[in-house]
Amino acid sequence: MLNYMDVLLPLLFLVLVSLPLIKVFRGKATVRSARNRLVTHIAGFFGIIVFVLVFQMVFGFSVSAAEGDEAVVNPMIGTLAQGLGFLSAALSTGMSALGAGVAVAAAAPAAIGAFSENEKNFGKSLIFVALGEGVAIYGLLISILIINKL
């Protein structure tokens, strides 16, 4: 069962990380201030990751057991290789989705422009958009294969 710190701390960190971007989302920031806010946002994100890692190293994962039960000292079971495997699966999915987003962002407006000029270009232009989406599917397939090996 979760206690209030398990819920409150992640929400607090989420609010603190998103605060620098409020003016950017409202459209009231210049390019330079938006860049500074983005750097602050990224630095805050990695700072929170370092804080959480240090916090977990210092306080650990000690769980108190009920009377008569054995105390569970470390409920996380797994090797470093499994952790790196899950990390690689997440990176393959995330990076392929990011690449697919970039590909579709470039191909979709061109496809719409080609279709608006000539309606016969719909099939040809749709293929290029689908090829960009295929990159994300390949990344997902690779991550499924990685997870199946773990």
N, CA, C and O atoms as a GROMACS GRO file, in nm:
protein
  600
    1MET      N    1   0.084  -0.118   0.000
    1MET     CA    2   0.000   0.000   0.000
    1MET      C    3   0.089   0.124   0.000
    1MET      O    4   0.191   0.129   0.068
    2LEU      N    5   0.049   0.223  -0.077
    2LEU     CA    6   0.128   0.344  -0.090
    2LEU      C    7   0.103   0.438   0.028
    2LEU      O    8  -0.010   0.451   0.076
    3ASN      N    9   0.209   0.501   0.074
    3ASN     CA   10   0.190   0.605   0.174
    3ASN      C   11   0.191   0.741   0.103
    3ASN      O   12   0.207   0.748  -0.019
    4TYR      N   13   0.173   0.846   0.179
    4TYR     CA   14   0.160   0.978   0.117
    4TYR      C   15   0.289   1.024   0.050
    4TYR      O   16   0.283   1.100  -0.047
    5MET      N   17   0.405   0.979   0.098
    5MET     CA   18   0.532   1.021   0.036
    5MET      C   19   0.550   0.957  -0.102
    5MET      O   20   0.610   1.018  -0.190
    6ASP      N   21   0.498   0.836  -0.121
    6ASP     CA   22   0.509   0.770  -0.251
    6ASP      C   23   0.428   0.842  -0.358
    6ASP      O   24   0.460   0.834  -0.476
    7VAL      N   25   0.326   0.911  -0.318
    7VAL     CA   26   0.242   0.985  -0.412
    7VAL      C   27   0.285   1.131  -0.421
    7VAL      O   28   0.288   1.189  -0.530
    8LEU      N   29   0.316   1.191  -0.307
    8LEU     CA   30   0.344   1.334  -0.302
    8LEU      C   31   0.478   1.371  -0.366
    8LEU      O   32   0.485   1.471  -0.439
    9LEU      N   33   0.582   1.294  -0.342
    9LEU     CA   34   0.714   1.329  -0.398
    9LEU      C   35   0.718   1.327  -0.550
    9LEU      O   36   0.769   1.422  -0.609
   10PRO      N   37   0.666   1.222  -0.618
   10PRO     CA   38   0.668   1.229  -0.765
   10PRO      C   39   0.585   1.345  -0.820
   10PRO      O   40   0.624   1.407  -0.919
   11LEU      N   41   0.471   1.375  -0.757
   11LEU     CA   42   0.391   1.488  -0.803
   11LEU      C   43   0.465   1.620  -0.783
   11LEU      O   44   0.460   1.708  -0.869
   12LEU      N   45   0.534   1.634  -0.671
   12LEU     CA   46   0.612   1.754  -0.645
   12LEU      C   47   0.725   1.769  -0.747
   12LEU      O   48   0.748   1.878  -0.799
   13PHE      N   49   0.795   1.661  -0.775
   13PHE     CA   50   0.902   1.666  -0.874
   13PHE      C   51   0.847   1.698  -1.013
   13PHE      O   52   0.911   1.773  -1.088
   14LEU      N   53   0.732   1.644  -1.047
   14LEU     CA   54   0.672   1.673  -1.177
   14LEU      C   55   0.636   1.820  -1.189
   14LEU      O   56   0.658   1.881  -1.294
   15VAL      N   57   0.581   1.877  -1.084
   15VAL     CA   58   0.546   2.020  -1.086
   15VAL      C   59   0.673   2.104  -1.097
   15VAL      O   60   0.676   2.201  -1.173
   16LEU      N   61   0.776   2.070  -1.020
   16LEU     CA   62   0.899   2.149  -1.024
   16LEU      C   63   0.968   2.143  -1.160
   16LEU      O   64   1.027   2.242  -1.203
   17VAL      N   65   0.961   2.030  -1.226
   17VAL     CA   66   1.023   2.018  -1.358
   17VAL      C   67   0.943   2.096  -1.462
   17VAL      O   68   1.002   2.154  -1.554
   18SER      N   69   0.811   2.098  -1.450
   18SER     CA   70   0.730   2.163  -1.552
   18SER      C   71   0.714   2.314  -1.530
   18SER      O   72   0.668   2.382  -1.621
   19LEU      N   73   0.750   2.367  -1.416
   19LEU     CA   74   0.735   2.511  -1.391
   19LEU      C   75   0.811   2.600  -1.489
   19LEU      O   76   0.755   2.701  -1.531
   20PRO      N   77   0.935   2.568  -1.527
   20PRO     CA   78   1.005   2.660  -1.619
   20PRO      C   79   0.942   2.672  -1.757
   20PRO      O   80   0.973   2.766  -1.830
   21LEU      N   81   0.854   2.580  -1.794
   21LEU     CA   82   0.799   2.583  -1.930
   21LEU      C   83   0.661   2.646  -1.940
   21LEU      O   84   0.602   2.644  -2.048
   22ILE      N   85   0.609   2.702  -1.832
   22ILE     CA   86   0.473   2.757  -1.835
   22ILE      C   87   0.464   2.874  -1.933
   22ILE      O   88   0.370   2.880  -2.012
   23LYS      N   89   0.559   2.966  -1.930
   23LYS     CA   90   0.555   3.080  -2.021
   23LYS      C   91   0.578   3.038  -2.166
   23LYS      O   92   0.528   3.101  -2.258
   24VAL      N   93   0.654   2.933  -2.185
   24VAL     CA   94   0.677   2.883  -2.321
   24VAL      C   95   0.547   2.830  -2.378
   24VAL      O   96   0.515   2.855  -2.494
   25PHE      N   97   0.471   2.756  -2.297
   25PHE     CA   98   0.345   2.700  -2.344
   25PHE      C   99   0.240   2.809  -2.369
   25PHE      O  100   0.155   2.794  -2.457
   26ARG      N  101   0.246   2.918  -2.293
   26ARG     CA  102   0.152   3.028  -2.312
   26ARG      C  103   0.190   3.116  -2.430
   26ARG      O  104   0.110   3.198  -2.474
   27GLY      N  105   0.310   3.102  -2.482
   27GLY     CA  106   0.355   3.182  -2.595
   27GLY      C  107   0.403   3.320  -2.557
   27GLY      O  108   0.407   3.408  -2.642
   28LYS      N  109   0.439   3.341  -2.432
   28LYS     CA  110   0.484   3.471  -2.385
   28LYS      C  111   0.634   3.477  -2.363
   28LYS      O  112   0.682   3.560  -2.286
   29ALA      N  113   0.708   3.391  -2.428
   29ALA     CA  114   0.853   3.385  -2.407
   29ALA      C  115   0.925   3.411  -2.539
   29ALA      O  116   0.877   3.374  -2.646
   30THR      N  117   1.040   3.475  -2.530
   30THR     CA  118   1.122   3.496  -2.648
   30THR      C  119   1.203   3.369  -2.676
   30THR      O  120   1.201   3.274  -2.598
   31VAL      N  121   1.272   3.370  -2.787
   31VAL     CA  122   1.351   3.252  -2.823
   31VAL      C  123   1.462   3.229  -2.721
   31VAL      O  124   1.489   3.116  -2.682
   32ARG      N  125   1.526   3.337  -2.678
   32ARG     CA  126   1.635   3.322  -2.582
   32ARG      C  127   1.585   3.273  -2.447
   32ARG      O  128   1.645   3.184  -2.387
   33SER      N  129   1.476   3.329  -2.400
   33SER     CA  130   1.424   3.283  -2.271
   33SER      C  131   1.369   3.141  -2.282
   33SER      O  132   1.376   3.063  -2.187
   34ALA      N  133   1.313   3.107  -2.400
   34ALA     CA  134   1.267   2.970  -2.419
   34ALA      C  135   1.384   2.873  -2.415
   34ALA      O  136   1.373   2.764  -2.358
   35ARG      N  137   1.495   2.912  -2.474
   35ARG     CA  138   1.614   2.827  -2.472
   35ARG      C  139   1.665   2.811  -2.328
   35ARG      O  140   1.701   2.702  -2.286
   36ASN      N  141   1.668   2.922  -2.254
   36ASN     CA  142   1.711   2.915  -2.114
   36ASN      C  143   1.618   2.828  -2.031
   36ASN      O  144   1.664   2.752  -1.946
   37ARG      N  145   1.489   2.840  -2.055
   37ARG     CA  146   1.393   2.758  -1.982
   37ARG      C  147   1.408   2.611  -2.018
   37ARG      O  148   1.394   2.524  -1.932
   38LEU      N  149   1.436   2.584  -2.144
   38LEU     CA  150   1.455   2.445  -2.184
   38LEU      C  151   1.579   2.386  -2.118
   38LEU      O  152   1.577   2.271  -2.074
   39VAL      N  153   1.687   2.462  -2.113
   39VAL     CA  154   1.809   2.415  -2.045
   39VAL      C  155   1.781   2.392  -1.897
   39VAL      O  156   1.828   2.295  -1.839
   40THR      N  157   1.705   2.483  -1.836
   40THR     CA  158   1.667   2.466  -1.696
   40THR      C  159   1.583   2.340  -1.677
   40THR      O  160   1.600   2.266  -1.581
   41HIS      N  161   1.493   2.318  -1.769
   41HIS     CA  162   1.407   2.200  -1.763
   41HIS      C  163   1.489   2.071  -1.772
   41HIS      O  164   1.468   1.978  -1.694
   42ILE      N  165   1.580   2.066  -1.866
   42ILE     CA  166   1.663   1.946  -1.884
   42ILE      C  167   1.755   1.926  -1.764
   42ILE      O  168   1.772   1.814  -1.717
   43ALA      N  169   1.815   2.034  -1.715
   43ALA     CA  170   1.902   2.023  -1.598
   43ALA      C  171   1.823   1.979  -1.476
   43ALA      O  172   1.872   1.899  -1.396
   44GLY      N  173   1.702   2.029  -1.460
   44GLY     CA  174   1.617   1.986  -1.350
   44GLY      C  175   1.579   1.840  -1.359
   44GLY      O  176   1.573   1.770  -1.258
   45PHE      N  177   1.552   1.794  -1.481
   45PHE     CA  178   1.517   1.654  -1.502
   45PHE      C  179   1.632   1.562  -1.461
   45PHE      O  180   1.612   1.466  -1.387
   46PHE      N  181   1.752   1.593  -1.509
   46PHE     CA  182   1.866   1.508  -1.473
   46PHE      C  183   1.905   1.525  -1.326
   46PHE      O  184   1.955   1.432  -1.265
   47GLY      N  185   1.882   1.643  -1.271
   47GLY     CA  186   1.906   1.662  -1.128
   47GLY      C  187   1.813   1.576  -1.044
   47GLY      O  188   1.855   1.520  -0.942
   48ILE      N  189   1.688   1.566  -1.086
   48ILE     CA  190   1.594   1.481  -1.013
   48ILE      C  191   1.633   1.335  -1.024
   48ILE      O  192   1.621   1.260  -0.928
   49ILE      N  193   1.680   1.293  -1.141
   49ILE     CA  194   1.725   1.155  -1.157
   49ILE      C  195   1.842   1.126  -1.063
   49ILE      O  196   1.844   1.022  -0.997
   50VAL      N  197   1.938   1.216  -1.056
   50VAL     CA  198   2.053   1.197  -0.967
   50VAL      C  199   2.006   1.196  -0.821
   50VAL      O  200   2.054   1.115  -0.742
   51PHE      N  201   1.912   1.286  -0.786
   51PHE     CA  202   1.860   1.289  -0.650
   51PHE      C  203   1.792   1.158  -0.612
   51PHE      O  204   1.813   1.106  -0.503
   52VAL      N  205   1.712   1.105  -0.702
   52VAL     CA  206   1.642   0.980  -0.674
   52VAL      C  207   1.742   0.865  -0.659
   52VAL      O  208   1.726   0.780  -0.571
   53LEU      N  209   1.843   0.861  -0.743
   53LEU     CA  210   1.943   0.754  -0.732
   53LEU      C  211   2.018   0.762  -0.601
   53LEU      O  212   2.041   0.661  -0.535
   54VAL      N  213   2.058   0.883  -0.562
   54VAL     CA  214   2.128   0.900  -0.434
   54VAL      C  215   2.035   0.866  -0.318
   54VAL      O  216   2.077   0.802  -0.222
   55PHE      N  217   1.910   0.909  -0.327
   55PHE     CA  218   1.812   0.881  -0.222
   55PHE      C  219   1.792   0.731  -0.205
   55PHE      O  220   1.782   0.682  -0.092
   56GLN      N  221   1.786   0.658  -0.315
   56GLN     CA  222   1.769   0.513  -0.307
   56GLN      C  223   1.893   0.444  -0.254
   56GLN      O  224   1.882   0.344  -0.182
   57MET      N  225   2.011   0.496  -0.287
   57MET     CA  226   2.133   0.436  -0.235
   57MET      C  227   2.146   0.458  -0.085
   57MET      O  228   2.191   0.369  -0.012
   58VAL      N  229   2.107   0.576  -0.039
   58VAL     CA  230   2.122   0.607   0.103
   58VAL      C  231   2.019   0.533   0.186
   58VAL      O  232   2.054   0.472   0.287
   59PHE      N  233   1.892   0.537   0.146
   59PHE     CA  234   1.786   0.479   0.228
   59PHE      C  235   1.750   0.337   0.189
   59PHE      O  236   1.689   0.266   0.269
   60GLY      N  237   1.786   0.293   0.070
   60GLY     CA  238   1.764   0.156   0.027
   60GLY      C  239   1.617   0.121   0.011
   60GLY      O  240   1.530   0.209   0.011
   61PHE      N  241   1.592  -0.007  -0.002
   61PHE     CA  242   1.457  -0.058  -0.022
   61PHE      C  243   1.416  -0.146   0.095
   61PHE      O  244   1.367  -0.256   0.074
   62SER      N  245   1.435  -0.100   0.217
   62SER     CA  246   1.400  -0.182   0.332
   62SER      C  247   1.249  -0.181   0.351
   62SER      O  248   1.186  -0.075   0.356
   63VAL      N  249   1.192  -0.301   0.362
   63VAL     CA  250   1.048  -0.317   0.380
   63VAL      C  251   1.028  -0.394   0.509
   63VAL      O  252   1.085  -0.501   0.527
   64SER      N  253   0.946  -0.340   0.598
   64SER     CA  254   0.922  -0.412   0.722
   64SER      C  255   0.812  -0.514   0.700
   64SER      O  256   0.713  -0.486   0.633
   65ALA      N  257   0.831  -0.632   0.754
   65ALA     CA  258   0.734  -0.740   0.737
   65ALA      C  259   0.645  -0.749   0.860
   65ALA      O  260   0.676  -0.694   0.966
   66ALA      N  261   0.533  -0.818   0.842
   66ALA     CA  262   0.442  -0.838   0.955
   66ALA      C  263   0.504  -0.937   1.053
   66ALA      O  264   0.605  -1.001   1.023
   67GLU      N  265   0.443  -0.949   1.168
   67GLU     CA  266   0.497  -1.039   1.269
   67GLU      C  267   0.492  -1.182   1.219
   67GLU      O  268   0.393  -1.226   1.161
   68GLY      N  269   0.599  -1.252   1.241
   68GLY     CA  270   0.607  -1.391   1.199
   68GLY      C  271   0.660  -1.410   1.058
   68GLY      O  272   0.701  -1.520   1.023
   69ASP      N  273   0.660  -1.306   0.977
   69ASP     CA  274   0.712  -1.316   0.841
   69ASP      C  275   0.858  -1.276   0.840
   69ASP      O  276   0.906  -1.205   0.929
   70GLU      N  277   0.927  -1.322   0.739
   70GLU     CA  278   1.066  -1.283   0.724
   70GLU      C  279   1.072  -1.142   0.665
   70GLU      O  280   0.989  -1.106   0.581
   71ALA      N  281   1.168  -1.065   0.709
   71ALA     CA  282   1.183  -0.929   0.658
   71ALA      C  283   1.244  -0.933   0.519
   71ALA      O  284   1.343  -1.003   0.495
   72VAL      N  285   1.186  -0.859   0.429
   72VAL     CA  286   1.236  -0.851   0.293
   72VAL      C  287   1.328  -0.731   0.288
   72VAL      O  288   1.283  -0.617   0.304
   73VAL      N  289   1.456  -0.754   0.264
   73VAL     CA  290   1.552  -0.646   0.265
   73VAL      C  291   1.553  -0.573   0.131
   73VAL      O  292   1.552  -0.450   0.127
   74ASN      N  293   1.553  -0.648   0.023
   74ASN     CA  294   1.558  -0.588  -0.110
   74ASN      C  295   1.456  -0.659  -0.199
   74ASN      O  296   1.482  -0.769  -0.247
   75PRO      N  297   1.340  -0.596  -0.222
   75PRO     CA  298   1.239  -0.662  -0.302
   75PRO      C  299   1.270  -0.664  -0.451
   75PRO      O  300   1.204  -0.736  -0.526
   76MET      N  301   1.368  -0.588  -0.496
   76MET     CA  302   1.402  -0.586  -0.637
   76MET      C  303   1.499  -0.701  -0.665
   76MET      O  304   1.608  -0.707  -0.609
   77ILE      N  305   1.457  -0.790  -0.751
   77ILE     CA  306   1.539  -0.906  -0.785
   77ILE      C  307   1.575  -0.894  -0.932
   77ILE      O  308   1.487  -0.872  -1.016
   78GLY      N  309   1.699  -0.909  -0.964
   78GLY     CA  310   1.743  -0.903  -1.102
   78GLY      C  311   1.890  -0.870  -1.108
   78GLY      O  312   1.950  -0.826  -1.010
   79THR      N  313   1.946  -0.893  -1.224
   79THR     CA  314   2.088  -0.867  -1.242
   79THR      C  315   2.107  -0.736  -1.317
   79THR      O  316   2.011  -0.676  -1.367
   80LEU      N  317   2.229  -0.694  -1.323
   80LEU     CA  318   2.262  -0.573  -1.398
   80LEU      C  319   2.233  -0.594  -1.547
   80LEU      O  320   2.189  -0.501  -1.615
   81ALA      N  321   2.258  -0.714  -1.596
   81ALA     CA  322   2.233  -0.743  -1.737
   81ALA      C  323   2.084  -0.731  -1.770
   81ALA      O  324   2.048  -0.684  -1.878
   82GLN      N  325   1.998  -0.774  -1.679
   82GLN     CA  326   1.854  -0.761  -1.703
   82GLN      C  327   1.813  -0.613  -1.702
   82GLN      O  328   1.732  -0.570  -1.784
   83GLY      N  329   1.869  -0.538  -1.611
   83GLY     CA  330   1.837  -0.396  -1.607
   83GLY      C  331   1.881  -0.325  -1.733
   83GLY      O  332   1.807  -0.242  -1.788
   84LEU      N  333   2.001  -0.358  -1.781
   84LEU     CA  334   2.048  -0.297  -1.905
   84LEU      C  335   1.966  -0.346  -2.024
   84LEU      O  336   1.947  -0.271  -2.121
   85GLY      N  337   1.918  -0.469  -2.019
   85GLY     CA  338   1.831  -0.520  -2.125
   85GLY      C  339   1.700  -0.443  -2.132
   85GLY      O  340   1.654  -0.408  -2.240
   86PHE      N  341   1.639  -0.418  -2.016
   86PHE     CA  342   1.516  -0.340  -2.014
   86PHE      C  343   1.542  -0.196  -2.058
   86PHE      O  344   1.458  -0.135  -2.126
   87LEU      N  345   1.656  -0.142  -2.020
   87LEU     CA  346   1.691  -0.007  -2.063
   87LEU      C  347   1.709  -0.002  -2.215
   87LEU      O  348   1.665   0.094  -2.279
   88SER      N  349   1.773  -0.102  -2.271
   88SER     CA  350   1.792  -0.104  -2.416
   88SER      C  351   1.660  -0.122  -2.489
   88SER      O  352   1.640  -0.065  -2.597
   89ALA      N  353   1.568  -0.200  -2.432
   89ALA     CA  354   1.436  -0.215  -2.493
   89ALA      C  355   1.360  -0.082  -2.491
   89ALA      O  356   1.294  -0.047  -2.589
   90ALA      N  357   1.369  -0.010  -2.381
   90ALA     CA  358   1.302   0.119  -2.372
   90ALA      C  359   1.364   0.220  -2.468
   90ALA      O  360   1.294   0.297  -2.532
   91LEU      N  361   1.496   0.218  -2.478
   91LEU     CA  362   1.563   0.311  -2.570
   91LEU      C  363   1.531   0.280  -2.716
   91LEU      O  364   1.513   0.371  -2.796
   92SER      N  365   1.523   0.151  -2.750
   92SER     CA  366   1.493   0.118  -2.889
   92SER      C  367   1.352   0.162  -2.926
   92SER      O  368   1.329   0.210  -3.037
   93THR      N  369   1.257   0.148  -2.835
   93THR     CA  370   1.122   0.193  -2.863
   93THR      C  371   1.116   0.346  -2.867
   93THR      O  372   1.056   0.403  -2.958
   94GLY      N  373   1.176   0.411  -2.770
   94GLY     CA  374   1.168   0.556  -2.763
   94GLY      C  375   1.238   0.625  -2.878
   94GLY      O  376   1.183   0.718  -2.937
   95MET      N  377   1.357   0.581  -2.909
   95MET     CA  378   1.432   0.646  -3.016
   95MET      C  379   1.370   0.619  -3.153
   95MET      O  380   1.371   0.707  -3.239
   96SER      N  381   1.316   0.499  -3.173
   96SER     CA  382   1.251   0.473  -3.302
   96SER      C  383   1.123   0.554  -3.315
   96SER      O  384   1.090   0.600  -3.424
   97ALA      N  385   1.050   0.572  -3.205
   97ALA     CA  386   0.930   0.655  -3.211
   97ALA      C  387   0.967   0.801  -3.237
   97ALA      O  388   0.897   0.872  -3.309
   98LEU      N  389   1.077   0.846  -3.178
   98LEU     CA  390   1.124   0.982  -3.204
   98LEU      C  391   1.163   0.998  -3.352
   98LEU      O  392   1.128   1.098  -3.415
   99GLY      N  393   1.234   0.901  -3.405
   99GLY     CA  394   1.270   0.906  -3.547
   99GLY      C  395   1.149   0.901  -3.639
   99GLY      O  396   1.145   0.968  -3.741
  100ALA      N  397   1.051   0.819  -3.601
  100ALA     CA  398   0.928   0.812  -3.681
  100ALA      C  399   0.853   0.944  -3.677
  100ALA      O  400   0.795   0.987  -3.777
  101GLY      N  401   0.854   1.008  -3.562
  101GLY     CA  402   0.789   1.138  -3.552
  101GLY      C  403   0.855   1.242  -3.642
  101GLY      O  404   0.786   1.322  -3.705
  102VAL      N  405   0.986   1.241  -3.647
  102VAL     CA  406   1.058   1.334  -3.734
  102VAL      C  407   1.028   1.303  -3.881
  102VAL      O  408   1.009   1.394  -3.961
  103ALA      N  409   1.024   1.174  -3.915
  103ALA     CA  410   0.997   1.136  -4.053
  103ALA      C  411   0.855   1.174  -4.095
  103ALA      O  412   0.835   1.224  -4.206
  104VAL      N  413   0.759   1.150  -4.009
  104VAL     CA  414   0.621   1.183  -4.043
  104VAL      C  415   0.601   1.334  -4.045
  104VAL      O  416   0.524   1.385  -4.126
  105ALA      N  417   0.672   1.406  -3.956
  105ALA     CA  418   0.661   1.552  -3.956
  105ALA      C  419   0.710   1.612  -4.087
  105ALA      O  420   0.663   1.717  -4.129
  106ALA      N  421   0.804   1.546  -4.152
  106ALA     CA  422   0.854   1.596  -4.280
  106ALA      C  423   0.771   1.544  -4.398
  106ALA      O  424   0.750   1.615  -4.496
  107ALA      N  425   0.723   1.419  -4.388
  107ALA     CA  426   0.655   1.357  -4.502
  107ALA      C  427   0.508   1.396  -4.511
  107ALA      O  428   0.456   1.411  -4.622
  108ALA      N  429   0.439   1.411  -4.399
  108ALA     CA  430   0.296   1.436  -4.403
  108ALA      C  431   0.260   1.571  -4.467
  108ALA      O  432   0.169   1.574  -4.550
  109PRO      N  433   0.327   1.680  -4.433
  109PRO     CA  434   0.292   1.805  -4.503
  109PRO      C  435   0.321   1.800  -4.653
  109PRO      O  436   0.248   1.857  -4.733
  110ALA      N  437   0.428   1.732  -4.688
  110ALA     CA  438   0.459   1.718  -4.832
  110ALA      C  439   0.352   1.634  -4.901
  110ALA      O  440   0.314   1.662  -5.014
  111ALA      N  441   0.303   1.530  -4.832
  111ALA     CA  442   0.198   1.446  -4.890
  111ALA      C  443   0.068   1.524  -4.906
  111ALA      O  444  -0.002   1.508  -5.006
  112ILE      N  445   0.036   1.606  -4.809
  112ILE     CA  446  -0.086   1.688  -4.817
  112ILE      C  447  -0.074   1.788  -4.931
  112ILE      O  448  -0.170   1.812  -5.004
  113GLY      N  449   0.045   1.848  -4.945
  113GLY     CA  450   0.066   1.941  -5.055
  113GLY      C  451   0.057   1.874  -5.191
  113GLY      O  452  -0.001   1.930  -5.284
  114ALA      N  453   0.113   1.755  -5.203
  114ALA     CA  454   0.106   1.682  -5.330
  114ALA      C  455  -0.037   1.640  -5.361
  114ALA      O  456  -0.080   1.643  -5.477
  115PHE      N  457  -0.112   1.602  -5.259
  115PHE     CA  458  -0.251   1.561  -5.279
  115PHE      C  459  -0.339   1.680  -5.317
  115PHE      O  460  -0.432   1.667  -5.396
  116SER      N  461  -0.309   1.796  -5.259
  116SER     CA  462  -0.390   1.914  -5.292
  116SER      C  463  -0.366   1.961  -5.435
  116SER      O  464  -0.455   2.020  -5.496
  117GLU      N  465  -0.247   1.936  -5.489
  117GLU     CA  466  -0.220   1.975  -5.628
  117GLU      C  467  -0.278   1.875  -5.726
  117GLU      O  468  -0.333   1.914  -5.829
  118ASN      N  469  -0.266   1.746  -5.696
  118ASN     CA  470  -0.314   1.644  -5.787
  118ASN      C  471  -0.367   1.527  -5.705
  118ASN      O  472  -0.293   1.468  -5.626
  119GLU      N  473  -0.494   1.494  -5.723
  119GLU     CA  474  -0.556   1.389  -5.642
  119GLU      C  475  -0.502   1.249  -5.674
  119GLU      O  476  -0.522   1.157  -5.595
  120LYS      N  477  -0.435   1.233  -5.786
  120LYS     CA  478  -0.379   1.103  -5.822
  120LYS      C  479  -0.253   1.071  -5.742
  120LYS      O  480  -0.208   0.956  -5.741
  121ASN      N  481  -0.195   1.168  -5.675
  121ASN     CA  482  -0.073   1.147  -5.597
  121ASN      C  483  -0.100   1.094  -5.457
  121ASN      O  484  -0.007   1.079  -5.378
  122PHE      N  485  -0.225   1.066  -5.424
  122PHE     CA  486  -0.259   1.024  -5.287
  122PHE      C  487  -0.190   0.893  -5.249
  122PHE      O  488  -0.130   0.885  -5.142
  123GLY      N  489  -0.196   0.794  -5.333
  123GLY     CA  490  -0.135   0.663  -5.302
  123GLY      C  491   0.016   0.671  -5.291
  123GLY      O  492   0.075   0.609  -5.202
  124LYS      N  493   0.078   0.746  -5.381
  124LYS     CA  494   0.223   0.759  -5.377
  124LYS      C  495   0.270   0.834  -5.253
  124LYS      O  496   0.370   0.796  -5.190
  125SER      N  497   0.199   0.939  -5.217
  125SER     CA  498   0.241   1.017  -5.101
  125SER      C  499   0.211   0.946  -4.970
  125SER      O  500   0.283   0.964  -4.872
  126LEU      N  501   0.106   0.866  -4.967
  126LEU     CA  502   0.072   0.793  -4.845
  126LEU      C  503   0.177   0.687  -4.813
  126LEU      O  504   0.197   0.655  -4.696
  127ILE      N  505   0.242   0.634  -4.913
  127ILE     CA  506   0.346   0.534  -4.891
  127ILE      C  507   0.462   0.593  -4.813
  127ILE      O  508   0.518   0.527  -4.725
  128PHE      N  509   0.500   0.717  -4.843
  128PHE     CA  510   0.612   0.779  -4.773
  128PHE      C  511   0.579   0.806  -4.626
  128PHE      O  512   0.666   0.796  -4.539
  129VAL      N  513   0.455   0.841  -4.598
  129VAL     CA  514   0.414   0.861  -4.459
  129VAL      C  515   0.414   0.728  -4.385
  129VAL      O  516   0.455   0.722  -4.270
  130ALA      N  517   0.368   0.623  -4.452
  130ALA     CA  518   0.365   0.490  -4.388
  130ALA      C  519   0.506   0.436  -4.365
  130ALA      O  520   0.529   0.365  -4.267
  131LEU      N  521   0.600   0.469  -4.451
  131LEU     CA  522   0.738   0.426  -4.430
  131LEU      C  523   0.796   0.489  -4.304
  131LEU      O  524   0.873   0.425  -4.232
  132GLY      N  525   0.761   0.613  -4.278
  132GLY     CA  526   0.806   0.678  -4.155
  132GLY      C  527   0.748   0.611  -4.032
  132GLY      O  528   0.818   0.596  -3.931
  133GLU      N  529   0.623   0.571  -4.037
  133GLU     CA  530   0.560   0.501  -3.925
  133GLU      C  531   0.618   0.361  -3.907
  133GLU      O  532   0.619   0.308  -3.796
  134GLY      N  533   0.667   0.303  -4.014
  134GLY     CA  534   0.727   0.170  -4.005
  134GLY      C  535   0.850   0.168  -3.917
  134GLY      O  536   0.881   0.065  -3.857
  135VAL      N  537   0.920   0.279  -3.907
  135VAL     CA  538   1.038   0.286  -3.821
  135VAL      C  539   1.000   0.263  -3.676
  135VAL      O  540   1.072   0.193  -3.604
  136ALA      N  541   0.888   0.320  -3.633
  136ALA     CA  542   0.842   0.300  -3.495
  136ALA      C  543   0.803   0.155  -3.471
  136ALA      O  544   0.829   0.099  -3.365
  137ILE      N  545   0.740   0.095  -3.570
  137ILE     CA  546   0.700  -0.046  -3.555
  137ILE      C  547   0.822  -0.135  -3.547
  137ILE      O  548   0.823  -0.231  -3.469
  138TYR      N  549   0.925  -0.107  -3.625
  138TYR     CA  550   1.048  -0.186  -3.617
  138TYR      C  551   1.115  -0.172  -3.480
  138TYR      O  552   1.164  -0.270  -3.426
  139GLY      N  553   1.117  -0.052  -3.426
  139GLY     CA  554   1.173  -0.032  -3.292
  139GLY      C  555   1.096  -0.107  -3.186
  139GLY      O  556   1.155  -0.163  -3.094
  140LEU      N  557   0.963  -0.107  -3.197
  140LEU     CA  558   0.880  -0.183  -3.104
  140LEU      C  559   0.907  -0.332  -3.116
  140LEU      O  560   0.911  -0.403  -3.016
  141LEU      N  561   0.923  -0.379  -3.238
  141LEU     CA  562   0.954  -0.521  -3.260
  141LEU      C  563   1.088  -0.558  -3.198
  141LEU      O  564   1.100  -0.663  -3.135
  142ILE      N  565   1.187  -0.473  -3.214
  142ILE     CA  566   1.318  -0.500  -3.154
  142ILE      C  567   1.309  -0.503  -3.003
  142ILE      O  568   1.370  -0.589  -2.940
  143SER      N  569   1.234  -0.411  -2.944
  143SER     CA  570   1.222  -0.411  -2.798
  143SER      C  571   1.147  -0.535  -2.750
  143SER      O  572   1.180  -0.587  -2.643
  144ILE      N  573   1.049  -0.582  -2.823
  144ILE     CA  574   0.981  -0.707  -2.784
  144ILE      C  575   1.078  -0.824  -2.791
  144ILE      O  576   1.076  -0.911  -2.704
  145LEU      N  577   1.160  -0.828  -2.893
  145LEU     CA  578   1.260  -0.936  -2.903
  145LEU      C  579   1.361  -0.929  -2.789
  145LEU      O  580   1.401  -1.033  -2.737
  146ILE      N  581   1.402  -0.810  -2.750
  146ILE     CA  582   1.495  -0.794  -2.640
  146ILE      C  583   1.432  -0.843  -2.509
  146ILE      O  584   1.496  -0.915  -2.433
  147ILE      N  585   1.307  -0.803  -2.484
  147ILE     CA  586   1.240  -0.842  -2.361
  147ILE      C  587   1.216  -0.992  -2.357
  147ILE      O  588   1.221  -1.053  -2.250
  148ASN      N  589   1.189  -1.053  -2.472
  148ASN     CA  590   1.170  -1.200  -2.475
  148ASN      C  591   1.298  -1.275  -2.440
  148ASN      O  592   1.292  -1.387  -2.390
  149LYS      N  593   1.414  -1.216  -2.466
  149LYS     CA  594   1.541  -1.280  -2.434
  149LYS      C  595   1.575  -1.270  -2.285
  149LYS      O  596   1.657  -1.348  -2.236
  150LEU      N  597   1.514  -1.176  -2.213
  150LEU     CA  598   1.547  -1.155  -2.072
  150LEU      C  599   1.483  -1.257  -1.984
  150LEU      O  600   1.502  -1.254  -1.862
   0.00000   0.00000   0.00000
